[in-house]
Amino acid sequence: MRNFDTLAGCMAALLFAIVTSTAYAQVNITTYHNDNLRTGWNQQETTLTQKAVGGKNFGLLATNSSFDGQIDAQPLVVSGQTINGSQHNVVYVVTENDTVYALDASSGAVLLHRSLGTPVSVNQIFGCDADGPTVGIDSTPVIDAVAGLIYVIAYSWENNAAIYRLHALSLTTLKDVGKPVVISASGTLSNGQSYAFNPAVSRQRTALLLSSGNIYAGFGSWCDIAADESRGWVLGWQASGFAPLASNKLTVTRATSPNDYFLTAVWMSGWGLAANAAGSVYFTTGNSDYGGKSYNKVTNIAESAAAMNADLSKLQGLFTPTNHAQLDEDDGDFGSGGLMLLPPQKGAYPNLAATAGKDGNFYLLDADALKTSFGSHPAGGCWCGPSYFEGKDGAARIVTSGGNAIIAWKLNTKNTPTLQAEYQWGGVANGQSPGFFTSISSNGTKAGSAVIWAVGRPTDNNPATVDLYALNADTGKPLFSGAAGRWPNTNGDANIVPTVANGLVYVASDEMLTIFGPGGTGNAELPNIAAAPRVRLAPGHHEIFGIADRINGNVIALHKRDGALQLLNVSVAKQTLHYAIPTIGHGLVARGTYDANGVMHADTVLHAKDHIAVWPADR
């Protein structure tokens, strides 16, 4: 069912937004987190000042709940597009149902939409429910506004198999410009054998990168399932014609592993591959063999930050935390967080990078030689990524968003670079994995203009609301908060990045886009979204959630939501590698059958959230 809702009484506010947005040069947001450095900083925002956002005249302007699926990608904005004979500023949105939408950027009305295929069901990806009921377009596209193209990777089910296709679509018609290409690749393992890219065990979650005339994408796994087959990739294609680059990066080329467990995924909670002015490509990687002994700086760059040259033929830099073995043992992905490059700085180290992972250690790195670290700082568990801006004093600042806290760090580049925490605000609601995403808007370094924007994650599974927050970037004082969408698939993280452009803020969630700006209502009721369909269980099978209490070989004791202790025999799940490494004190979901003694024999064990309120009902 499709419906389009705009809030009553918002027409005057929309007119205000249209008038004010045309009073200055329009800003295009054409890539994830605003630029290839992934700073998240729009420094040309003149309308959304601290005073405007913190007053009573800012709030929700419009809600479009007509989308056909969950939206995991960040909305992108391009001005001055002629669609159906009329000129519009356009916001582009993609869904997990393999659909691309072009909407009027002021009202949210759908101008065009196009299906790119039949999405892949959660039942066809080993029951990995981190994306919801279907997986279609998982990553944020990238736009070449000069060429008038939006590049999209769609995951589709065709002829009883999953495939990835890279498309170049016209911004004004959403039709293919040139022939889309089916993604394939091969790499050579350490024993000389060839390893072929397998879309059935590869998740394309990282936002696309357009740099050096090429399109780049990273690939990971489905919930760490099929870890004996799944390996991380970074692939690239020429933007014109989609010829694949002669080289690619297979993150783990080991032919064998102690537990037949590889992974080293490039996933970064949906963050984008980054690139510097020279075209070098940066990313982080996740965990590999849980024995903790498979890391190798040549054949397995697990738990690391890496830099490749533009043609992906050479590893230019690698930083691996000293606790990488423990991270592997604990499923403590360094690669759960994205890597941000800073704009050039003064001092002996002009090029810097910042990143954090699940263990919450936030690193400041020399981007020219990633082996050099300027120390780590506790910033909270990070399924997230940092942002950057320059304050009214002209000094550089990094904003982290681990746990449920926004922390602003002032950068000092005299001699050895250092970071100093200026303030911390821990009011972001989150019942899923620790961390969230921020964006920053300002009018250059003008006093009173810098605002930090963030979107939380749901704290329950009904109504599973996500909230938008705005903070004074100079002081950390809250300016605004309000409901911004729904996220009923609570076992999959809401990796929502707010998009700020031309006096408006866009938040995409499940089947919904909300638009905030001056003249909106501070608090408004959002349309209800139906509960997400769940994985299909085999006859006689059950699904339970709990917190791991003890692990002894193939037996796990977990506390269910009512506190009762449940024993799991996980030998089948381990044998079939439908098994994400559990950790004591953390949530898991198990699927299987019960024996006469009440022990569940699990054929699938995956991670679940630690907060009981977001768990779906056992069944």
C-alpha positions as CSV (number, residue, x, y, z in Angstrom):
1,M,0.0,0.0,0.0
2,R,1.3,3.4,-0.9
3,N,0.4,6.7,0.8
4,F,1.9,10.1,1.0
5,D,1.4,12.2,4.1
6,T,2.3,15.8,4.7
7,L,1.7,17.4,8.0
8,A,-1.3,19.7,8.2
9,G,-0.4,23.4,8.3
10,C,3.1,23.0,6.9
11,M,2.5,24.7,3.5
12,A,3.6,28.1,4.8
13,A,6.7,26.6,6.3
14,L,7.5,24.8,3.1
15,L,7.2,28.1,1.2
16,F,9.5,29.6,3.7
17,A,12.0,26.8,3.1
18,I,11.8,27.2,-0.6
19,V,12.3,30.9,-0.5
20,T,15.2,30.8,1.9
21,S,16.9,28.0,0.1
22,T,16.9,29.9,-3.2
23,A,18.4,33.0,-1.6
24,Y,21.9,31.5,-1.7
25,A,23.8,29.0,-3.7
26,Q,22.3,25.5,-3.5
27,V,24.4,22.8,-1.9
28,N,24.6,19.3,-3.4
29,I,25.2,16.2,-1.2
30,T,26.4,13.7,-3.7
31,T,28.2,11.1,-1.6
32,Y,28.1,9.5,1.8
33,H,29.0,11.8,4.6
34,N,29.3,14.8,2.3
35,D,32.7,14.2,0.7
36,N,35.3,11.6,-0.1
37,L,37.2,12.4,3.1
38,R,33.9,11.4,4.9
39,T,33.9,14.5,7.2
40,G,30.1,14.8,7.3
41,W,30.6,18.6,7.3
42,N,28.4,21.0,5.2
43,Q,30.1,24.3,5.7
44,Q,27.7,26.3,3.5
45,E,24.6,26.2,5.6
46,T,23.2,29.7,6.3
47,T,19.7,29.0,7.4
48,L,20.1,26.3,10.2
49,T,21.9,28.4,12.7
50,Q,22.0,27.5,16.4
51,K,19.3,30.1,17.1
52,A,17.0,28.9,14.3
53,V,17.3,25.3,15.3
54,G,17.0,25.9,19.1
55,G,13.9,28.1,18.8
56,K,10.3,27.1,18.7
57,N,10.1,27.6,14.9
58,F,12.1,24.4,14.0
59,G,10.6,20.9,13.6
60,L,9.1,18.3,11.3
61,L,7.8,19.7,8.0
62,A,6.8,16.6,6.0
63,T,6.7,12.8,6.1
64,N,6.7,10.5,3.1
65,S,5.8,6.9,4.1
66,S,5.2,5.6,0.6
67,F,8.5,3.7,0.2
68,D,8.5,0.0,-0.5
69,G,11.2,-1.1,1.9
70,Q,13.7,-0.4,4.6
71,I,16.1,2.5,3.8
72,D,19.7,1.7,4.9
73,A,21.4,4.3,2.6
74,Q,21.9,8.0,3.3
75,P,19.6,10.3,1.2
76,L,21.5,12.4,-1.4
77,V,20.5,15.8,-2.7
78,V,21.1,17.5,-6.1
79,S,19.6,20.9,-7.1
80,G,18.2,22.1,-10.4
81,Q,17.1,18.8,-11.9
82,T,14.4,18.9,-14.7
83,I,12.1,15.9,-14.1
84,N,8.8,15.5,-16.0
85,G,9.2,18.9,-17.5
86,S,9.6,20.8,-14.2
87,Q,12.7,21.9,-12.3
88,H,13.2,20.6,-8.8
89,N,15.8,20.3,-6.1
90,V,15.8,16.5,-5.7
91,V,16.5,14.1,-2.9
92,Y,17.4,10.6,-4.0
93,V,16.5,7.6,-1.8
94,V,17.1,3.9,-2.4
95,T,15.4,0.9,-0.6
96,E,16.2,-2.7,0.3
97,N,13.4,-3.6,-2.1
98,D,15.8,-2.7,-5.0
99,T,13.9,0.6,-5.8
100,V,15.4,4.0,-6.5
101,Y,13.3,7.1,-5.8
102,A,13.6,10.8,-6.9
103,L,11.7,13.1,-4.7
104,D,11.0,16.9,-4.5
105,A,13.5,18.0,-1.9
106,S,11.1,20.5,-0.3
107,S,7.9,18.6,-0.1
108,G,9.1,15.0,-0.3
109,A,6.7,14.2,-3.1
110,V,7.7,11.3,-5.3
111,L,8.7,12.5,-8.8
112,L,10.1,9.2,-10.2
113,H,10.8,5.7,-9.0
114,R,12.3,2.7,-10.6
115,S,12.7,-1.0,-9.6
116,L,16.1,-2.5,-10.4
117,G,15.1,-6.1,-9.8
118,T,13.7,-8.6,-7.3
119,P,15.5,-8.2,-3.9
120,V,17.0,-11.2,-2.1
121,S,15.0,-12.6,0.7
122,V,16.5,-13.0,4.2
123,N,15.8,-16.7,3.9
124,Q,18.1,-16.8,0.9
125,I,21.1,-15.3,2.9
126,F,21.3,-18.0,5.6
127,G,18.6,-16.3,7.7
128,C,20.9,-13.3,8.5
129,D,18.4,-10.7,9.6
130,A,20.7,-7.7,9.9
131,D,19.1,-6.1,6.9
132,G,15.4,-6.9,7.4
133,P,13.2,-9.1,5.3
134,T,14.9,-8.4,2.0
135,V,18.2,-7.1,0.7
136,G,18.3,-5.0,-2.4
137,I,20.2,-1.7,-2.4
138,D,22.0,-1.8,0.9
139,S,24.7,0.8,0.3
140,T,24.6,4.5,-0.3
141,P,24.9,5.3,-4.0
142,V,27.2,8.1,-5.3
143,I,26.4,10.9,-7.7
144,D,28.3,12.6,-10.5
145,A,26.3,15.8,-10.7
146,V,28.3,17.1,-13.7
147,A,27.6,13.9,-15.7
148,G,24.1,13.7,-14.4
149,L,24.5,10.2,-13.1
150,I,23.8,8.2,-9.9
151,Y,25.8,5.0,-9.5
152,V,24.0,2.2,-7.6
153,I,24.7,-1.4,-6.7
154,A,21.6,-3.6,-6.6
155,Y,21.4,-7.1,-5.1
156,S,18.9,-9.2,-6.9
157,W,17.5,-12.8,-7.1
158,E,17.6,-14.1,-10.6
159,N,17.3,-17.7,-11.9
160,N,17.4,-19.0,-8.4
161,A,20.7,-17.2,-7.5
162,A,21.8,-13.9,-6.0
163,I,23.8,-11.4,-8.2
164,Y,25.1,-7.9,-7.8
165,R,24.8,-5.3,-10.6
166,L,26.4,-1.9,-10.9
167,H,24.2,0.7,-12.6
168,A,24.7,4.2,-13.8
169,L,21.2,5.9,-13.8
170,S,20.2,9.3,-15.3
171,L,19.4,11.7,-12.5
172,T,16.4,13.0,-14.5
173,T,14.9,9.8,-15.8
174,L,16.4,7.0,-13.5
175,K,17.0,5.0,-16.7
176,D,20.3,3.2,-17.2
177,V,22.9,5.1,-19.1
178,G,24.9,2.3,-20.7
179,K,24.7,-1.3,-19.8
180,P,24.8,-2.3,-16.1
181,V,27.5,-4.8,-15.2
182,V,27.2,-8.0,-13.2
183,I,29.9,-7.9,-10.5
184,S,32.5,-10.6,-10.6
185,A,36.1,-10.8,-9.6
186,S,38.9,-13.3,-8.8
187,G,42.0,-13.3,-6.5
188,T,44.9,-15.5,-5.9
189,L,45.4,-17.3,-2.6
190,S,48.7,-17.9,-0.9
191,N,48.9,-21.5,-2.4
192,G,48.4,-20.2,-5.9
193,Q,44.7,-21.2,-6.2
194,S,42.2,-18.9,-7.6
195,Y,39.4,-17.6,-5.4
196,A,36.2,-16.3,-7.2
197,F,34.0,-13.5,-5.8
198,N,30.8,-15.2,-4.6
199,P,27.7,-12.9,-4.3
200,A,25.9,-15.6,-2.2
201,V,28.4,-15.1,0.7
202,S,29.3,-11.4,0.1
203,R,27.4,-8.4,1.5
204,Q,27.9,-5.0,-0.2
205,R,27.2,-2.7,2.7
206,T,29.8,0.1,2.4
207,A,28.8,3.3,0.7
208,L,30.1,3.7,-2.9
209,L,33.1,5.9,-3.7
210,L,33.7,7.9,-6.9
211,S,37.4,8.9,-7.1
212,S,40.1,9.0,-9.8
213,G,37.5,8.3,-12.5
214,N,36.6,5.0,-10.8
215,I,33.8,3.5,-8.7
216,Y,34.8,1.5,-5.6
217,A,32.9,-0.8,-3.3
218,G,33.7,-2.9,-0.3
219,F,32.2,-6.3,0.6
220,G,31.8,-8.3,3.8
221,S,29.7,-11.3,5.0
222,W,26.2,-12.1,6.1
223,C,26.3,-12.2,9.9
224,D,29.7,-14.0,9.8
225,I,27.9,-17.0,8.4
226,A,29.8,-19.2,5.8
227,A,33.0,-17.9,7.3
228,D,34.9,-20.8,5.5
229,E,33.9,-19.2,2.2
230,S,33.3,-15.5,2.8
231,R,36.3,-13.1,2.4
232,G,36.5,-9.4,2.3
233,W,36.9,-7.5,-1.0
234,V,37.5,-4.0,-2.3
235,L,36.6,-3.8,-6.0
236,G,36.8,-1.0,-8.5
237,W,35.5,-0.2,-12.0
238,Q,36.1,2.6,-14.4
239,A,33.1,5.0,-14.1
240,S,32.9,5.2,-17.8
241,G,32.0,1.8,-19.3
242,F,32.4,-0.1,-16.0
243,A,35.5,-2.0,-17.0
244,P,36.8,-3.6,-13.8
245,L,40.2,-2.4,-12.6
246,A,43.0,-4.8,-13.4
247,S,43.7,-5.2,-9.7
248,N,41.5,-5.6,-6.7
249,K,42.0,-6.2,-3.0
250,L,41.1,-9.5,-1.4
251,T,41.6,-8.8,2.3
252,V,42.6,-12.4,3.2
253,T,44.6,-14.5,0.8
254,R,45.5,-17.2,3.3
255,A,44.8,-20.6,1.8
256,T,44.2,-22.2,5.2
257,S,43.1,-20.9,8.6
258,P,43.2,-22.7,12.0
259,N,39.4,-23.0,12.2
260,D,38.7,-22.7,8.5
261,Y,37.5,-19.2,9.3
262,F,38.4,-16.2,7.1
263,L,36.1,-13.2,6.8
264,T,38.2,-10.0,7.3
265,A,35.1,-8.1,6.0
266,V,34.9,-4.6,4.7
267,W,31.6,-3.4,6.2
268,M,32.1,-0.4,8.5
269,S,28.4,-0.2,9.5
270,G,27.6,1.2,6.1
271,W,30.3,3.9,6.1
272,G,31.9,4.7,2.8
273,L,35.4,3.9,1.5
274,A,37.4,7.2,1.8
275,A,39.8,8.8,-0.7
276,N,42.4,11.5,-0.4
277,A,43.4,14.1,-3.1
278,A,45.9,11.7,-4.6
279,G,43.2,9.0,-5.0
280,S,44.4,6.6,-2.4
281,V,41.5,4.5,-1.0
282,Y,41.1,4.0,2.7
283,F,39.0,1.4,4.7
284,T,38.9,-0.7,7.8
285,T,38.5,-4.5,8.2
286,G,36.8,-6.7,10.7
287,N,37.5,-10.0,12.5
288,S,39.0,-13.2,11.1
289,D,39.7,-16.6,12.7
290,Y,38.5,-16.7,16.3
291,G,41.6,-18.5,17.3
292,G,43.4,-15.1,17.2
293,K,46.4,-16.4,15.2
294,S,45.5,-15.9,11.5
295,Y,46.5,-12.2,11.2
296,N,49.3,-11.5,8.7
297,K,50.2,-8.1,7.3
298,V,50.5,-9.7,3.8
299,T,48.0,-12.5,3.7
300,N,45.3,-11.4,6.2
301,I,44.9,-7.8,7.1
302,A,42.2,-8.4,9.7
303,E,41.3,-5.8,12.4
304,S,43.1,-3.1,10.5
305,A,43.0,0.3,8.8
306,A,44.3,0.1,5.3
307,A,45.2,2.4,2.4
308,M,45.5,1.3,-1.3
309,N,46.6,3.2,-4.3
310,A,44.0,4.3,-6.8
311,D,44.3,1.2,-9.1
312,L,44.2,-1.1,-6.1
313,S,47.5,-2.7,-7.0
314,K,49.4,-1.8,-3.9
315,L,48.8,-1.7,-0.2
316,Q,50.3,1.7,0.8
317,G,49.7,1.7,4.5
318,L,48.4,-0.5,7.3
319,F,47.6,0.2,10.9
320,T,46.7,-2.8,13.2
321,P,45.9,-2.3,16.9
322,T,48.2,-4.2,19.2
323,N,45.2,-6.1,20.7
324,H,44.2,-7.5,17.3
325,A,44.4,-11.1,18.4
326,Q,42.0,-10.4,21.3
327,L,39.7,-8.6,18.9
328,D,39.6,-11.7,16.7
329,E,38.9,-14.0,19.7
330,D,36.1,-11.8,20.9
331,D,34.5,-10.9,17.6
332,G,35.6,-7.4,18.4
333,D,35.7,-6.0,14.9
334,F,37.9,-3.0,14.5
335,G,36.0,-2.6,11.2
336,S,32.6,-1.9,12.7
337,G,33.5,1.8,12.5
338,G,34.4,3.9,9.5
339,L,37.6,5.7,8.8
340,M,37.6,9.5,8.2
341,L,40.3,11.5,6.6
342,L,40.9,15.0,7.9
343,P,41.4,18.0,5.6
344,P,45.0,19.1,5.4
345,Q,46.3,20.5,8.7
346,K,49.2,22.7,9.7
347,G,52.2,21.1,11.3
348,A,54.5,18.2,10.7
349,Y,51.7,15.8,10.0
350,P,49.3,17.5,7.6
351,N,47.3,14.4,6.7
352,L,45.5,12.6,9.5
353,A,42.9,9.9,9.8
354,A,40.5,9.0,12.6
355,T,38.7,5.7,13.3
356,A,37.3,3.5,16.1
357,G,35.7,0.0,16.4
358,K,33.7,-2.2,18.7
359,D,36.1,-1.9,21.7
360,G,35.6,1.8,21.8
361,N,39.3,2.8,21.3
362,F,39.4,5.9,19.1
363,Y,42.6,6.3,17.1
364,L,44.2,9.4,15.5
365,L,46.5,8.2,12.7
366,D,49.0,9.6,10.3
367,A,47.2,9.1,7.0
368,D,50.5,9.1,5.1
369,A,51.9,6.2,7.1
370,L,49.1,4.4,8.7
371,K,51.5,2.5,10.9
372,T,51.9,5.7,12.9
373,S,49.3,6.2,15.7
374,F,49.1,9.3,17.9
375,G,47.4,7.4,20.6
376,S,43.9,6.1,21.4
377,H,41.1,7.6,23.4
378,P,38.1,5.9,25.0
379,A,35.0,7.0,23.0
380,G,32.5,4.2,23.5
381,G,31.8,1.1,21.4
382,C,31.5,2.2,17.8
383,W,29.2,0.8,15.2
384,C,29.6,4.4,13.9
385,G,32.0,6.9,12.4
386,P,33.4,10.4,13.3
387,S,32.7,13.8,11.9
388,Y,34.8,16.9,11.4
389,F,34.4,20.7,11.5
390,E,36.3,23.9,12.3
391,G,34.9,26.0,15.1
392,K,34.4,29.8,15.4
393,D,38.0,30.0,16.6
394,G,39.2,28.3,13.4
395,A,40.5,25.2,15.3
396,A,39.8,21.7,13.9
397,R,37.5,19.4,15.8
398,I,36.5,15.8,15.6
399,V,33.2,14.6,16.8
400,T,32.8,10.9,17.9
401,S,29.6,9.1,18.6
402,G,30.4,5.8,20.4
403,G,28.1,4.3,23.0
404,N,25.3,6.8,23.3
405,A,27.5,9.9,23.7
406,I,28.6,12.7,21.4
407,I,32.1,13.9,22.3
408,A,33.8,16.9,20.7
409,W,37.6,16.7,20.5
410,K,39.8,19.7,19.8
411,L,42.8,18.9,17.6
412,N,46.2,20.4,18.4
413,T,48.7,19.9,15.5
414,K,51.7,21.6,17.1
415,N,54.5,19.1,17.2
416,T,52.9,15.7,17.7
417,P,49.1,15.9,17.1
418,T,47.0,15.5,20.2
419,L,43.2,15.5,21.0
420,Q,41.5,17.2,23.9
421,A,37.9,16.4,24.9
422,E,36.0,19.7,25.1
423,Y,32.5,18.3,26.1
424,Q,30.5,15.2,26.1
425,W,26.7,14.8,25.8
426,G,25.3,11.3,26.5
427,G,21.6,11.8,25.7
428,V,21.3,9.9,22.4
429,A,18.7,7.1,22.8
430,N,20.0,3.7,21.6
431,G,18.9,0.2,22.3
432,Q,20.9,-1.5,19.5
433,S,24.6,-1.8,19.0
434,P,26.6,1.0,20.6
435,G,27.1,4.1,18.6
436,F,25.3,6.2,15.9
437,F,26.1,8.6,13.2
438,T,26.4,12.4,13.1
439,S,26.6,15.2,10.5
440,I,27.6,18.8,11.0
441,S,26.4,22.0,9.4
442,S,27.8,25.5,9.7
443,N,28.2,28.8,7.8
444,G,32.0,28.4,7.5
445,T,33.4,29.3,10.9
446,K,30.9,32.0,11.6
447,A,29.9,32.2,15.3
448,G,26.6,30.8,16.2
449,S,26.3,28.7,13.0
450,A,27.7,25.2,13.8
451,V,25.2,22.5,14.6
452,I,25.9,18.8,15.3
453,W,23.1,16.5,14.0
454,A,22.6,12.9,15.1
455,V,20.0,10.1,14.7
456,G,19.6,7.6,17.5
457,R,18.6,4.0,17.3
458,P,15.4,2.4,18.6
459,T,15.1,1.5,22.3
460,D,12.2,-1.0,21.9
461,N,10.6,-3.1,19.1
462,N,7.3,-1.3,19.2
463,P,6.9,1.5,18.2
464,A,10.7,1.3,17.4
465,T,11.1,5.0,17.0
466,V,14.3,6.8,16.0
467,D,14.9,10.3,17.0
468,L,16.7,13.3,15.5
469,Y,19.0,15.4,17.7
470,A,20.7,18.8,17.2
471,L,23.4,20.2,19.5
472,N,25.2,23.5,19.7
473,A,28.6,22.5,18.3
474,D,30.4,25.1,20.3
475,T,29.1,24.0,23.7
476,G,27.4,20.6,23.4
477,K,24.1,22.1,24.6
478,P,21.0,20.3,23.1
479,L,19.0,22.5,20.7
480,F,16.3,20.1,19.4
481,S,15.1,16.5,19.6
482,G,12.1,14.8,18.0
483,A,10.8,11.6,16.5
484,A,12.2,11.1,13.0
485,G,11.1,7.6,11.9
486,R,10.6,4.0,12.7
487,W,12.9,0.9,12.6
488,P,10.9,-2.3,13.3
489,N,13.8,-4.6,12.3
490,T,15.5,-4.1,15.6
491,N,18.0,-6.9,15.2
492,G,19.5,-5.0,12.4
493,D,21.2,-1.7,13.3
494,A,19.7,1.6,12.2
495,N,22.8,3.1,10.6
496,I,21.0,6.3,9.8
497,V,23.0,9.4,8.7
498,P,21.1,12.7,8.7
499,T,21.5,14.7,5.5
500,V,21.6,18.5,5.9
501,A,21.3,20.8,2.9
502,N,19.8,24.1,2.0
503,G,18.0,24.8,5.2
504,L,16.5,21.3,5.5
505,V,17.4,18.0,7.3
506,Y,16.5,14.6,5.9
507,V,16.2,11.4,7.9
508,A,15.5,8.1,6.1
509,S,14.3,5.0,8.0
510,D,12.0,2.1,7.4
511,E,9.7,2.9,4.5
512,M,9.9,6.5,5.5
513,L,11.6,9.9,4.9
514,T,11.1,12.8,7.2
515,I,12.0,16.4,6.4
516,F,12.8,19.0,9.2
517,G,13.3,22.7,8.9
518,P,12.2,26.1,10.0
519,G,8.5,26.5,10.5
520,G,7.9,22.8,11.3
521,T,6.2,21.4,14.4
522,G,8.5,20.3,17.2
523,N,6.7,17.0,17.8
524,A,4.4,15.2,15.5
525,E,2.9,11.7,15.3
526,L,4.5,9.5,12.6
527,P,2.6,7.0,10.5
528,N,2.8,3.5,12.0
529,I,5.0,0.9,10.2
530,A,4.1,-2.7,10.3
531,A,6.4,-5.1,12.1
532,A,9.2,-6.5,9.9
533,P,8.6,-10.0,8.5
534,R,10.9,-12.5,10.1
535,V,13.1,-15.4,9.0
536,R,11.0,-18.4,8.0
537,L,11.6,-21.3,10.4
538,A,11.7,-24.9,9.3
539,P,8.9,-27.1,10.6
540,G,9.4,-27.9,14.3
541,H,12.1,-25.3,14.8
542,H,12.1,-22.5,17.3
543,E,13.9,-19.1,17.7
544,I,15.0,-17.7,21.1
545,F,16.9,-14.7,22.3
546,G,19.1,-14.5,25.3
547,I,22.3,-13.3,27.0
548,A,25.3,-15.7,26.9
549,D,26.1,-16.8,30.5
550,R,28.6,-19.6,30.0
551,I,30.3,-21.2,27.1
552,N,31.8,-24.7,27.4
553,G,32.8,-26.2,24.1
554,N,29.7,-26.9,22.1
555,V,27.4,-26.0,25.0
556,I,26.2,-22.5,25.7
557,A,24.1,-21.5,28.7
558,L,22.0,-18.4,28.1
559,H,19.6,-16.3,30.2
560,K,16.3,-15.8,28.3
561,R,14.3,-12.6,28.7
562,D,12.5,-14.0,31.7
563,G,15.8,-14.9,33.4
564,A,15.4,-18.6,32.9
565,L,18.6,-20.5,32.0
566,Q,18.5,-22.3,28.6
567,L,21.1,-24.8,27.4
568,L,22.1,-24.8,23.8
569,N,24.0,-27.5,22.0
570,V,25.6,-25.7,19.1
571,S,27.6,-28.4,17.5
572,V,25.5,-28.4,14.3
573,A,25.7,-24.6,14.0
574,K,29.5,-24.8,14.3
575,Q,29.8,-27.6,11.8
576,T,27.7,-25.9,9.2
577,L,29.3,-22.5,10.0
578,H,25.9,-20.9,10.6
579,Y,27.6,-19.5,13.7
580,A,28.7,-16.0,14.7
581,I,31.1,-16.2,17.6
582,P,29.2,-15.5,20.9
583,T,30.6,-13.6,23.8
584,I,29.7,-14.0,27.5
585,G,27.5,-11.2,28.6
586,H,26.2,-10.3,25.1
587,G,23.0,-11.2,23.2
588,L,22.5,-14.0,20.8
589,V,19.7,-15.5,18.9
590,A,19.5,-19.3,18.4
591,R,17.3,-21.3,16.0
592,G,16.8,-25.1,16.4
593,T,14.8,-27.9,18.0
594,Y,14.4,-29.1,21.6
595,D,15.2,-32.6,22.8
596,A,13.3,-34.5,25.5
597,N,15.5,-32.8,28.2
598,G,14.7,-29.3,27.0
599,V,18.1,-28.7,25.5
600,M,17.9,-26.7,22.2
601,H,20.0,-28.2,19.4
602,A,20.8,-25.1,17.5
603,D,21.5,-25.1,13.8
604,T,22.0,-21.3,13.7
605,V,23.5,-19.0,16.3
606,L,23.8,-15.3,15.5
607,H,24.4,-12.1,17.4
608,A,21.5,-10.3,19.0
609,K,21.3,-6.9,20.7
610,D,22.1,-6.7,24.4
611,H,18.9,-4.8,25.3
612,I,15.9,-7.1,25.9
613,A,13.4,-4.4,24.9
614,V,14.4,-4.6,21.3
615,W,14.2,-8.4,21.0
616,P,11.3,-9.7,18.9
617,A,9.2,-12.3,20.6
618,D,10.5,-15.9,21.0
619,R,8.7,-18.3,18.7
